[in-house]
Amino acid sequence: MTVRQENKLSMFLTVAAVCDRQNAVWQGLPAFADAVSRFKSYLPKIQQLIQTQSVASLGRATDKQRYREQLAPRVVAVGGATAAYASKKGDHPLAARAQVSPSDILYTRDGVALARAQTVHDAARASLADLGNYGVTLAELDELKALIDGFEAKLPSPRDGAVSAAGATESLSDTFADADEILRGQMDALMPRFEISDPVFATEYRHARDIPDHPATVTRQAPPNPPAPSPAA
């Protein structure tokens, strides 16, 4: 949700609260009552779409992080054992392929982490016959491969989540526009009647229609320390 939409939602909720509080004033005007009912029906839709946006973003991050956290220690353990074997053998290219740190899996791009894990697995698999004394077993490599495949299978999910969030974003914009149309085209248009019959309600409504201007949060830096005074001559 954009800052503009956040401010507009605040206005929508304020208008709805004023209308609820002054229900007895406008119930006698069926066209206004119908407009209020349809306008208020958009508010839970907007809030649900905002939640969908938030859940999609959180789900993408949580899903990827969970797989990375499962994969990292296994890759590091297998890679360390393979690198130790390669060092003893003097096989520097193998050692270079096998050496990996947790950050190589946890904090790199998805494709880089996947490729790094697969490289370690393949290096160990090729040398499996010599890795028994280093604790590496076929069962361990099969488990590692299953984790790699599981991680790879989850990589499309961020795109799926992005599509879901994008759909919610588009629907959110449309829903705001629909609610705005009722406000401007019907409720605002009927308000002059209440300015005559109930100016208190009309004034509250007009004030509620003002969109608050809450700016986006800005991180401010502390001002630099003033220069130290020059020593007296």
Backbone as numpy.savetxt, mean C-alpha at the origin, in Angstrom:
# Nx Ny Nz CAx CAy CAz Cx Cy Cz
-5.82 7.10 -1.86 -6.66 8.29 -1.86 -5.78 9.53 -1.86
-6.11 10.48 -2.71 -5.33 11.71 -2.79 -5.72 12.65 -1.65
-4.88 13.67 -1.44 -5.18 14.66 -0.42 -6.49 15.37 -0.75
-6.70 15.68 -2.03 -7.94 16.33 -2.45 -9.15 15.45 -2.12
-9.05 14.16 -2.38 -10.15 13.26 -2.08 -10.36 13.14 -0.57
-9.28 13.13 0.19 -9.40 13.06 1.65 -10.15 14.28 2.17
-9.79 15.45 1.65 -10.48 16.67 2.07 -11.94 16.66 1.64
-12.20 16.16 0.44 -13.58 16.11 -0.05 -14.41 15.13 0.78
-13.84 14.00 1.16 -14.56 13.05 1.99 -14.92 13.69 3.33
-14.01 14.47 3.88 -14.30 15.17 5.13 -15.51 16.09 4.96
-15.56 16.78 3.80 -16.72 17.63 3.52 -17.99 16.81 3.38
-17.91 15.68 2.64 -19.09 14.82 2.47 -19.65 14.40 3.83
-18.78 13.96 4.71 -19.23 13.48 6.02 -19.84 14.61 6.85
-19.29 15.81 6.71 -19.84 16.96 7.44 -21.22 17.31 6.91
-21.38 17.30 5.60 -22.70 17.57 5.00 -23.71 16.53 5.47
-23.33 15.26 5.47 -24.24 14.21 5.91 -24.63 14.41 7.37
-23.67 14.81 8.21 -23.96 15.03 9.63 -24.94 16.18 9.81
-24.77 17.27 9.05 -25.69 18.42 9.13 -27.09 17.99 8.70
-27.17 17.23 7.62 -28.47 16.78 7.14 -29.15 15.86 8.16
-28.38 15.00 8.80 -28.95 14.12 9.83 -29.48 14.93 11.01
-28.70 15.92 11.38 -29.09 16.73 12.53 -30.35 17.57 12.24
-30.51 17.99 11.00 -31.63 18.84 10.60 -32.69 18.05 9.82
-32.78 16.78 10.10 -33.68 15.90 9.36 -35.11 16.43 9.30
-35.60 16.97 10.40 -36.99 17.44 10.44 -37.24 18.60 9.50
-36.17 19.35 9.15 -36.33 20.53 8.31 -36.61 20.15 6.86
-35.91 19.14 6.35 -36.00 18.85 4.92 -36.86 17.64 4.56
-37.31 16.89 5.54 -38.12 15.70 5.23 -39.39 16.05 4.46
-39.88 17.27 4.63 -41.11 17.66 3.93 -40.90 17.99 2.47
-39.65 17.99 2.00 -39.37 18.25 0.58 -38.87 16.95 -0.04
-39.75 16.18 -0.68 -39.39 14.84 -1.16 -38.16 14.81 -2.08
-38.01 15.80 -2.95 -36.88 15.79 -3.87 -35.56 15.91 -3.11
-35.54 16.75 -2.08 -34.33 16.90 -1.29 -34.07 15.64 -0.47
-35.14 15.08 0.10 -35.00 13.86 0.89 -34.43 12.72 0.04
-34.91 12.61 -1.19 -34.39 11.58 -2.10 -32.92 11.82 -2.42
-32.57 13.09 -2.65 -31.18 13.42 -2.97 -30.26 13.10 -1.80
-30.69 13.43 -0.58 -29.88 13.13 0.61 -29.66 11.62 0.74
-30.73 10.85 0.54 -30.62 9.40 0.67 -29.62 8.84 -0.34
-29.70 9.29 -1.59 -28.79 8.77 -2.61 -27.37 9.26 -2.39
-27.21 10.50 -1.96 -25.88 11.03 -1.65 -25.22 10.21 -0.53
-25.96 9.95 0.53 -25.40 9.23 1.68 -25.07 7.78 1.31
-25.76 7.23 0.31 -25.47 5.84 -0.08 -24.08 5.69 -0.66
-23.48 6.79 -1.13 -22.13 6.72 -1.69 -21.05 6.71 -0.62
-21.36 7.17 0.58 -20.32 7.29 1.61 -19.73 5.94 2.02
-20.54 4.92 2.32 -19.92 3.62 2.63 -19.18 3.01 1.45
-19.63 3.30 0.23 -18.92 2.80 -0.96 -17.53 3.41 -1.03
-17.46 4.72 -0.79 -16.16 5.40 -0.81 -15.24 4.82 0.25
-15.76 4.63 1.44 -14.92 4.11 2.53 -14.47 2.67 2.25
-15.31 1.88 1.62 -14.93 0.51 1.26 -13.84 0.50 0.20
-13.94 1.39 -0.78 -12.92 1.47 -1.82 -11.58 1.94 -1.25
-11.62 2.85 -0.30 -10.39 3.30 0.36 -9.74 2.14 1.08
-10.56 1.31 1.75 -10.04 0.14 2.45 -9.43 -0.85 1.47
-10.07 -1.02 0.30 -9.54 -1.93 -0.71 -8.17 -1.47 -1.18
-8.00 -0.18 -1.41 -6.69 0.36 -1.79 -5.65 0.02 -0.73
-5.99 0.26 0.52 -5.04 0.06 1.61 -4.68 -1.41 1.77
-5.68 -2.28 1.72 -5.44 -3.72 1.90 -4.59 -4.27 0.76
-4.84 -3.80 -0.48 -4.06 -4.28 -1.62 -2.59 -3.95 -1.45
-2.31 -2.73 -1.03 -0.92 -2.31 -0.85 -0.26 -3.08 0.28
-0.98 -3.21 1.42 -0.41 -3.92 2.56 -0.20 -5.39 2.24
-1.17 -5.99 1.52 -1.06 -7.41 1.18 0.14 -7.70 0.31
0.42 -6.82 -0.65 1.58 -7.04 -1.53 2.86 -7.07 -0.72
3.03 -6.08 0.17 4.26 -5.99 0.94 4.39 -7.17 1.90
3.30 -7.54 2.57 3.34 -8.62 3.55 3.65 -9.95 2.88
3.02 -10.22 1.75 3.21 -11.49 1.06 4.65 -11.67 0.63
5.21 -10.67 -0.01 6.59 -10.77 -0.47 7.56 -10.92 0.71
7.35 -10.14 1.76 8.27 -10.17 2.88 8.26 -11.53 3.57
7.08 -12.14 3.67 6.99 -13.44 4.31 7.81 -14.48 3.55
7.73 -14.47 2.23 8.49 -15.44 1.44 9.98 -15.15 1.50
10.34 -13.90 1.49 11.76 -13.57 1.60 12.33 -14.05 2.94
11.58 -13.86 3.99 12.07 -14.24 5.32 12.21 -15.75 5.46
11.38 -16.50 4.77 11.52 -17.96 4.78 12.70 -18.40 3.92
12.91 -17.71 2.83 13.93 -18.13 1.87 15.34 -17.75 2.30
15.51 -16.58 2.88 16.85 -16.06 3.16 17.72 -17.01 3.99
17.27 -17.50 5.16 18.18 -18.34 5.95 18.55 -19.65 5.26
17.64 -20.21 4.47 17.95 -21.45 3.75 19.00 -21.20 2.68
18.86 -20.13 1.94 19.83 -19.81 0.89 21.20 -19.54 1.50
21.22 -18.78 2.58 22.50 -18.45 3.23 23.18 -19.71 3.76
22.40 -20.61 4.35 22.98 -21.84 4.90 23.56 -22.72 3.81
22.81 -22.94 2.74 23.30 -23.76 1.63 24.46 -23.08 0.93
24.33 -21.77 0.74 25.42 -21.04 0.09 26.70 -21.06 0.89
26.56 -20.91 2.22 27.75 -20.93 3.07 28.47 -22.27 3.02
27.71 -23.35 3.08 28.32 -24.68 3.01 29.00 -24.90 1.67
28.36 -24.49 0.59 28.93 -24.66 -0.74 30.18 -23.80 -0.92
30.14 -22.57 -0.39 31.31 -21.70 -0.47 32.48 -22.26 0.33
32.18 -22.88 1.48 33.25 -23.49 2.29 33.90 -24.64 1.53
33.08 -25.45 0.88 33.63 -26.54 0.05 34.45 -25.98 -1.10
33.95 -24.96 -1.74 34.67 -24.37 -2.88 35.99 -23.77 -2.44
36.01 -23.15 -1.24 37.25 -22.56 -0.74 38.32 -23.63 -0.49
37.91 -24.74 0.09 38.85 -25.82 0.35 39.38 -26.41 -0.96
38.50 -26.49 -1.94 38.88 -27.05 -3.22 39.67 -26.07 -4.07
39.59 -24.77 -3.74 40.25 -23.75 -4.55 39.45 -23.37 -5.78
38.16 -23.65 -5.75 37.29 -23.34 -6.89 36.66 -21.96 -6.67
37.38 -20.93 -7.11 36.94 -19.57 -6.84 35.64 -19.20 -7.59
35.45 -19.64 -8.84 34.17 -19.34 -9.49 32.97 -19.93 -8.73
33.12 -21.16 -8.23 32.04 -21.76 -7.46 31.80 -20.99 -6.18
32.86 -20.60 -5.51 32.72 -19.83 -4.28 31.99 -18.52 -4.54
32.30 -17.87 -5.67 31.64 -16.61 -6.00 30.15 -16.80 -6.25
29.79 -17.92 -6.88 28.37 -18.18 -7.14 27.62 -18.51 -5.85
28.31 -19.14 -4.90 27.64 -19.63 -3.69 27.55 -18.59 -2.59
28.46 -17.65 -2.57 28.48 -16.68 -1.47 27.27 -15.75 -1.57
26.54 -15.65 -0.46 25.34 -14.84 -0.42 25.12 -14.37 1.02
24.55 -13.20 1.16 24.24 -12.66 2.49 22.73 -12.54 2.64
22.24 -12.45 3.85 20.79 -12.28 4.03 20.24 -11.08 3.27
20.99 -10.00 3.22 20.49 -8.80 2.54 20.34 -9.01 1.04
21.10 -9.97 0.47 20.96 -10.27 -0.96 19.58 -10.83 -1.28
18.94 -11.43 -0.29 17.60 -11.99 -0.48 16.53 -11.06 0.07
16.80 -10.45 1.20 15.76 -9.68 1.90 15.56 -8.28 1.32
16.61 -7.66 0.82 16.53 -6.23 0.53 16.86 -5.86 -0.91
16.81 -6.82 -1.82 17.03 -6.51 -3.23 15.72 -6.63 -3.98
15.74 -6.24 -5.24 14.54 -6.36 -6.07 14.12 -7.82 -6.19
12.85 -8.04 -6.44 12.31 -9.40 -6.49 13.10 -10.29 -7.44
13.31 -9.82 -8.65 14.01 -10.62 -9.65 15.44 -10.93 -9.26
16.11 -9.98 -8.62 17.50 -10.18 -8.19 17.55 -11.23 -7.08
16.64 -11.11 -6.11 16.61 -12.08 -5.02 16.32 -13.48 -5.54
15.39 -13.58 -6.47 15.05 -14.89 -7.04 16.25 -15.49 -7.78
16.90 -14.68 -8.60 18.05 -15.17 -9.36 19.19 -15.59 -8.43
19.40 -14.82 -7.37 20.49 -15.13 -6.44 20.22 -16.46 -5.74
18.98 -16.66 -5.31 18.62 -17.91 -4.64 18.76 -19.10 -5.58
18.33 -18.92 -6.82 18.41 -20.01 -7.80 19.86 -20.35 -8.12
20.72 -19.35 -8.18 22.14 -19.58 -8.45 22.78 -20.41 -7.35
22.46 -20.07 -6.10 23.00 -20.82 -4.97 22.49 -22.26 -5.02
21.22 -22.43 -5.27 20.67 -23.79 -5.34 21.36 -24.60 -6.43
21.50 -24.01 -7.61 22.09 -24.74 -8.73 23.56 -25.09 -8.46
24.28 -24.16 -7.84 25.69 -24.42 -7.51 25.80 -25.58 -6.53
24.94 -25.59 -5.52 24.98 -26.68 -4.55 24.53 -28.00 -5.16
23.53 -27.93 -6.01 23.01 -29.16 -6.63 24.08 -29.81 -7.50
24.86 -29.00 -8.20 25.91 -29.55 -9.06 27.03 -30.20 -8.26
27.20 -29.75 -7.00 28.29 -30.28 -6.17 27.77 -31.14 -5.03
26.52 -31.59 -5.13 25.89 -32.28 -4.00 26.68 -33.50 -3.54
27.28 -34.23 -4.48 28.01 -35.45 -4.11 29.16 -35.16 -3.16
29.66 -33.91 -3.16 30.80 -33.54 -2.32 30.41 -32.72 -1.10
29.13 -32.50 -0.90 28.71 -31.59 0.17 28.17 -32.31 1.40
28.22 -33.64 1.41 27.70 -34.38 2.55 28.38 -33.99 3.85
29.71 -33.84 3.81 30.44 -33.47 5.02 30.15 -32.04 5.47
29.51 -31.28 4.61 29.19 -29.88 4.93 27.72 -29.72 5.34
27.03 -30.86 5.47 25.67 -30.84 5.98 24.58 -30.65 4.94
24.95 -30.55 3.69 23.95 -30.31 2.64 23.42 -31.65 2.15
22.11 -31.79 2.13 21.48 -33.04 1.68 20.54 -32.75 0.51
20.17 -33.82 -0.18 19.21 -33.68 -1.28 17.88 -33.18 -0.76
17.45 -33.67 0.40 16.17 -33.22 0.98 16.20 -31.72 1.25
17.35 -31.24 1.74 17.47 -29.80 2.02 17.38 -28.99 0.73
18.02 -29.48 -0.33 17.96 -28.77 -1.60 16.56 -28.82 -2.20
15.86 -29.93 -1.99 14.48 -30.01 -2.47 13.59 -29.00 -1.73
13.82 -28.84 -0.44 13.06 -27.86 0.34 13.39 -26.44 -0.13
14.67 -26.22 -0.39 15.07 -24.90 -0.88 14.44 -24.61 -2.24
14.43 -25.61 -3.11 13.83 -25.43 -4.44 12.34 -25.14 -4.32
11.68 -25.82 -3.38 10.25 -25.57 -3.18 10.00 -24.14 -2.73
10.87 -23.63 -1.87 10.74 -22.25 -1.42 10.98 -21.27 -2.57
11.98 -21.57 -3.39 12.27 -20.72 -4.54 11.09 -20.69 -5.50
10.55 -21.87 -5.78 9.40 -21.95 -6.69 8.18 -21.24 -6.09
8.00 -21.38 -4.78 6.89 -20.69 -4.13 7.04 -19.18 -4.19
8.27 -18.71 -3.98 8.54 -17.28 -4.06 8.28 -16.77 -5.48
8.75 -17.54 -6.46 8.55 -17.14 -7.85 7.06 -17.11 -8.20
6.32 -18.08 -7.69 4.88 -18.14 -7.98 4.14 -16.95 -7.39
4.69 -16.37 -6.32 4.05 -15.23 -5.69 4.41 -13.90 -6.33
5.44 -13.90 -7.17 5.86 -12.64 -7.76 4.79 -11.97 -8.61
3.94 -12.74 -9.34 2.87 -12.06 -10.06 1.85 -11.39 -9.16
1.76 -11.82 -7.87 0.72 -11.28 -7.00 0.82 -9.78 -6.78
2.03 -9.17 -6.72 2.04 -7.72 -6.64 1.36 -7.06 -7.82
1.53 -7.65 -9.02 0.85 -7.10 -10.19 -0.66 -7.25 -10.05
-1.07 -8.44 -9.57 -2.50 -8.64 -9.34 -3.03 -7.64 -8.33
-2.24 -7.43 -7.26 -2.65 -6.45 -6.26 -2.69 -5.05 -6.82
-1.72 -4.74 -7.69 -1.69 -3.41 -8.30 -2.91 -3.20 -9.17
-3.31 -4.27 -9.90 -4.51 -4.17 -10.73 -5.73 -3.94 -9.85
-5.81 -4.69 -8.73 -6.92 -4.53 -7.81 -6.97 -3.12 -7.25
-5.79 -2.62 -6.84 -5.73 -1.27 -6.29 -6.07 -0.24 -7.35
-5.60 -0.48 -8.58 -5.90 0.46 -9.67 -7.39 0.50 -9.95
-8.05 -0.68 -9.90 -9.50 -0.71 -10.11 -10.23 0.04 -9.01
-9.76 -0.13 -7.77 -10.37 0.60 -6.66 -10.17 2.10 -6.81
-8.98 2.49 -7.28 -8.70 3.91 -7.47 -9.61 4.52 -8.52
-9.79 3.79 -9.63 -10.67 4.29 -10.68 -12.12 4.37 -10.19
-12.57 3.35 -9.50 -13.93 3.34 -8.97 -14.11 4.43 -7.93
-13.06 4.69 -7.14 -13.14 5.73 -6.13 -13.36 7.09 -6.77
-12.61 7.36 -7.83 -12.77 8.63 -8.54 -14.18 8.77 -9.10
-14.72 7.70 -9.68 -16.07 7.73 -10.23 -17.12 7.93 -9.14
-16.91 7.29 -7.99 -17.88 7.40 -6.90 -17.88 8.80 -6.31
-16.71 9.39 -6.16 -16.65 10.79 -5.73 -17.41 11.68 -6.71
-17.22 11.44 -8.01 -17.88 12.27 -9.03 -19.40 12.12 -8.95
-19.87 10.89 -8.72 -21.31 10.66 -8.63 -21.91 11.39 -7.41
-21.21 11.29 -6.29 -21.70 11.98 -5.09 -21.67 13.49 -5.28
-20.62 13.98 -5.91 -20.50 15.42 -6.20 -21.65 15.91 -7.07
-22.03 15.08 -8.03 -23.10 15.48 -8.95 -24.43 15.67 -8.21
-24.69 14.79 -7.24 -25.92 14.95 -6.45 -25.85 16.21 -5.60
-24.70 16.45 -4.99 -24.56 17.65 -4.17 -24.78 18.92 -4.99
-24.03 19.03 -6.09 -24.08 20.27 -6.88 -25.40 20.41 -7.64
-25.80 19.29 -8.29 -26.94 19.39 -9.19 -28.29 19.38 -8.51
-28.38 18.81 -7.29 -29.69 18.67 -6.65 -29.73 19.34 -5.27
-28.88 18.93 -4.37 -28.96 19.48 -3.01 -28.62 20.96 -2.98
-27.52 21.34 -3.65 -27.19 22.77 -3.71 -28.29 23.56 -4.41
-28.84 22.97 -5.48 -29.85 23.68 -6.26 -31.13 23.92 -5.48
-31.44 23.05 -4.51 -32.65 23.20 -3.71 -32.42 24.04 -2.45
-31.17 24.33 -2.14 -30.87 25.04 -0.90 -31.48 26.45 -0.82
-31.63 27.19 -1.93 -32.26 28.51 -1.82 -33.65 28.47 -1.19
-34.37 27.37 -1.35 -35.68 27.26 -0.73 -35.56 27.26 0.80
-34.51 26.58 1.30 -34.31 26.54 2.75 -33.76 27.86 3.28
-33.09 28.62 2.42 -32.63 29.93 2.86 -33.81 30.84 3.22
-34.95 30.54 2.61 -36.17 31.29 2.93 -36.89 30.66 4.12
-37.07 29.33 4.07 -37.88 28.66 5.09 -37.12 28.36 6.37
-35.82 28.10 6.28 -35.02 27.77 7.48 -33.57 28.20 7.25
-33.29 29.49 7.43 -31.94 30.00 7.15 -30.85 29.39 8.03
-31.22 28.90 9.21 -30.19 28.27 10.07 -29.66 27.01 9.41
-30.56 26.16 8.92 -30.14 24.95 8.21 -29.34 25.31 6.97
-29.81 26.30 6.22 -29.12 26.70 5.00 -27.70 27.17 5.30
-27.53 27.92 6.37 -26.19 28.41 6.74 -25.29 27.26 7.14
-25.81 26.33 7.95 -25.00 25.17 8.35 -24.59 24.35 7.13
-25.52 24.19 6.22 -25.24 23.42 5.00 -24.15 24.09 4.18
-24.26 25.40 3.98 -23.26 26.13 3.19 -21.88 26.01 3.81
-21.82 26.13 5.13 -20.53 26.00 5.79 -19.97 24.58 5.65
-20.87 23.58 5.74 -20.43 22.20 5.60 -19.89 21.92 4.21
-20.39 22.64 3.22 -19.98 22.42 1.83 -18.59 22.96 1.53
-18.03 23.74 2.42 -16.66 24.22 2.21 -15.70 23.05 2.37
-14.86 22.83 1.39 -13.90 21.72 1.46 -12.71 22.16 2.29
-12.39 21.43 3.38 -11.24 21.81 4.20 -9.95 21.65 3.41
-9.01 22.47 3.71 -7.73 22.44 2.99 -6.66 21.89 3.92
-6.64 20.55 4.04 -5.62 19.90 4.85 -4.47 19.49 3.93
-3.34 20.15 4.01 -2.24 19.81 3.09 -1.65 18.46 3.40
-0.92 17.92 2.42 -0.22 16.66 2.63 0.84 16.85 3.69
1.13 15.77 4.41 2.14 15.84 5.45 3.51 16.07 4.83
4.22 17.02 5.35 5.55 17.34 4.85 6.55 17.18 5.98
7.60 16.44 5.71 8.66 16.29 6.70 9.56 17.51 6.64
9.63 18.19 7.76 10.43 19.40 7.80 11.79 19.10 8.42
12.82 19.68 7.84 14.16 19.50 8.36 14.44 20.59 9.38
15.20 20.21 10.40 15.57 21.21 11.39 16.49 22.24 10.74
16.36 23.51 11.13 17.24 24.53 10.54 18.68 24.25 10.91
19.61 24.61 10.04 21.01 24.35 10.36 21.45 25.13 11.57
22.43 24.58 12.28 22.96 25.29 13.42 23.63 26.58 12.96
23.42 27.66 13.73 24.08 28.92 13.33 25.58 28.78 13.44
26.33 29.50 12.61 27.80 29.39 12.70 28.31 29.88 14.03
29.38 29.26 14.48 29.98 29.69 15.75 30.53 31.10 15.61
30.39 31.92 16.64 30.91 33.29 16.54 32.43 33.28 16.39
32.91 34.25 15.63 34.36 34.37 15.44 34.99 34.82 16.73
36.16 34.28 17.03 36.83 34.74 18.27 37.19 36.20 18.18
37.12 36.86 19.34 37.45 38.29 19.36 38.90 38.51 19.00
39.11 39.59 18.25 40.49 39.89 17.83 41.31 40.32 19.02
